[in-house]
Amino acid sequence: MDARRRDLAAMIAPLQRALIAAELPVLRAHGLSMWGYVVLDALEGQPVRTQAALAEFIGADKSRIIAVLDELENAELLERTRDPSDRRARFVAITDEGRRKHAAVQTDIQRNEDRVLAQLPASDREAFVRALTVLSALPAAEITGG
């Protein structure tokens, strides 16, 4: 391997910042915060979670995410119900309206991503997305070696 290659984090961090900056106007246009979209995206993948499990999955403090959940519930994008076996726990589920909102936002975000990916030849585009899919699914411990 070429020792002069930049570190992955050094290459990914500026790309991530630019992609997030490109998402912000899309999210605003759809009336969502970044955290709101992150929550909907997590629930779209697994429609029902406890609030605590959801917070852990998305890397958010469980007490700080309450305001985001309140906002999404008020907009009828998710619903929360008490766990019958533990009155302190609440289940969180995406609603049909939440699915529609998530799909619309994701379509707009990916439209810009497709424009960015068009800088690569088609075969590199597909390989890049496949590689990101595999690497982003790795547990943190496998990346940190811990």
N, C-alpha and C positions, 0 to 999 in steps of 0.2 A: 504494500500500500504506500502511496506517495505521502511522505511525512509533511509535505507542504500543503496538504489539503486542509482547508479550514475545518474547525470543529463543527460538528452537527448543530450544536446549540447556537454557535455564532452565525450559522447560516439560517437556521430556522427562526430565531428570535425576531430579526427584522421583517421576515416574511410574515410571521404571525401578527406582529404589530400592524403591518400594512393591511393585512386581510381583515383584522378587527376594525381598523379605521374605515375600511370600505363597507363593513357590515352596519356600522352605526347609523348612517342615513336610511338604510333599508329598514332597520328596526324602528327608527323614529316614524317613518312613513306608515308602518303597521301598528304603531302605538305600543311597542314592546320595549322593555329594557333588555340589555344583554343577558342579565341573570334570568329574566323572564323567558327568553328564548332558550337558554341553557336548560331550564327546568322543563319546558315543553319538549325539548329534544330528548331529554332523559326519560320522560314519561312516554314519549312516542315509542321508544325502544322497549320499555317494559311498563305497560299501562298503569299498574298499581304498585305503589311502594309506600312504606311508612315515611313520615316526614323525616325521621332520623336517618333512615337508609338512603333516602333521596339526597339529603344534605351531604352525607358521607360520599355517595357516588359522584356528586358533582364537585366535591371539594369545598363546600361552603359550611360556615359555622351554622349549626342547627338553630341557634337562637336568632341569627341575623337573617336567615332565609324566610322567617315568618312573614315579614312585610311583603316580600316578593310573592309568596303564596297567597296572602290576603288580596293583593292586587290582581293576580290571575284568577282567583276565585270570584272576586267582584265583577270581573269581565266575563265570567262564565266560561273560562278556558280550562279550568280544572275544578274538581270537587274534592272536598275532604269529608271523611266519615270516621267516626270513632271505631276503634278496634273493639269488638265486643268482648274479647278476652283480656283487654288491658285498657281501662278508661283513659289512661294518660296518653296512649298512643293514638295517632290518627293516620288513616290511610289517605293517600293522595292519588287521584286518577285523572287522566286527561279526558276532557269532554269531546263530543263530536265537533263543537265549535273550536276547541283547542287544536284538534287535529287539522281542521281546515286552515286555521291561522298558521300553524306550524308549517304546513305544506306550502302555503302562499309565500311565507317568509323564506323558507328554504329554496324555493324556486327562484326568487329574486336574488338571493345570496349566490346561488350556484350559477346564475346567469353571468355574474361578474367573475366568478372563479373560472368559468369556461373561457371567458375573454383572456384571463391571465394565463391559463393553461395552454391557450392557443399559441403562446410563445414557443412551445415545445412541439417537436414532430409528434404525430398521433401516437406512434408506438411508445415514445418516451412518456407522453401524457398518461397513457394507460398504465405503464410500469410505475410511474411516480405515484399515482393514486393507489395502486395495489400495494406498493411498498409502505406508503403512509398508513393504509388500512391495517397492515400487519403490525407495524411498529407502534402505532397508537393504541393497539389492543394489548400490548405487553404490560404485565403488572409492573408497577414502579420498582419493586424489589429486584426484578430481573434487569432493569436498566441501571439501577444504582449498585447492583452487586450485593445488596444487603438482604 
